[in-house]
Amino acid sequence: MLDQALSQTLNRASRSARARRAVESFPVTRKVVDRFVPGETAADAVAATRRLIATGRTVTLDVLGEDVLDLAGARAMRDAYLALLAALAEAGCAAGADVSLKLSAMGQALPGGTTIATDHAAEIAAAAAALGCTVTLDMEDHTTVDSTLAIGTALRASYPLVGNVLQTNLRRTPGDIADLDGTGARIRLVKGAYREPASVALQRKAEVDGAYERAIDALMSSDCHPMIATHDPAMLDRAVARALAAGRGADGWEAQMLYGVRPELEQRMVDDGHRMRVYIPFGTDWYGYFMRRLAERPANVAFFLRALAHRSR
């Protein structure tokens, strides 16, 4: 119960301007944040990519940004992704990389947003495909699921390696997996980070964990390309076993983890011969992302507090 209360407090703080000012006022905060966000620029993201590639990992990169309120903001985010792809290509590490897009950042919520977001994502997908890079459409709250899946389907007509994300806390997800079976789509499986009403989402951790296990089984039995995003060793062991039972080789699925959360577990997966992709966020709007990472695991909060104490001496 204490962990749950702490998580709820931190999630509220992630949306608080006052809390943000307080956290940013610590002069050492930026150095601590570097564990989870390697920097604010594309150059920082490319440097992190190089380090991970050297250890046998692959990457997916997310440009963190403020909420997009107008067309100019959506275009700026599109341009940021195009610049990132160009930087990856210049560094010789674009092939095999992935970029993660939030369609809200592409203009999805604006008037005519479906067309705007699809067009912007298509420009990014075209640039990525030319470099041997892939694109994954992140999933946001439950009100965007139909639109996001539809945009993914539309983009795959021209760019087959565009992927979607499914959240197992949503009650609809088993049906979405069944609908995607037969498409060969790349599917990232997550538990879900948004606070959703009980009418559409499971509320208890045990229920969400059970749904995640069943979703692993369903994806491994489908013709989709499963991307199992978890830091839970038991879930990874289940994915390994189900992939083996389904006859999937090393290229038939992959595990994914967030930058800086469980690097030792990432390396274990690589050493065991599995594909491991690390989710690298970067940008000036790191605060909300950082607070959500603290909310996910009490150990992250302890790390933050110990680091602050050490660096404040």
Protein Blocks (a to p, Z undefined) as FASTA:
>chain_A
ZZmmmmmmmmmmmmpmklmmmmmmpmklmmmmmmmmgbjbfklmmmmmmmmmmnopacdd
dddddddfbfklmmmmmmmmmmmmmmmmmnopmgopacdddfklnopmpghklmmmmmmm
mmmmmmmmmnopacddddddfklmmmmmmmmmmmmmmmmmbccdddfkbmklmmmmmmmg
onlpacdddfbjadcdfklocfbfklmmmmmmmmmmmmmmmmbdcddddfbfklmmmmmm
mmmmnopafklpccdddehklmmlmmmmmmnopacdddddedjklmlmmmmmmmmpmklm
mmmmmmmmmmmZZ
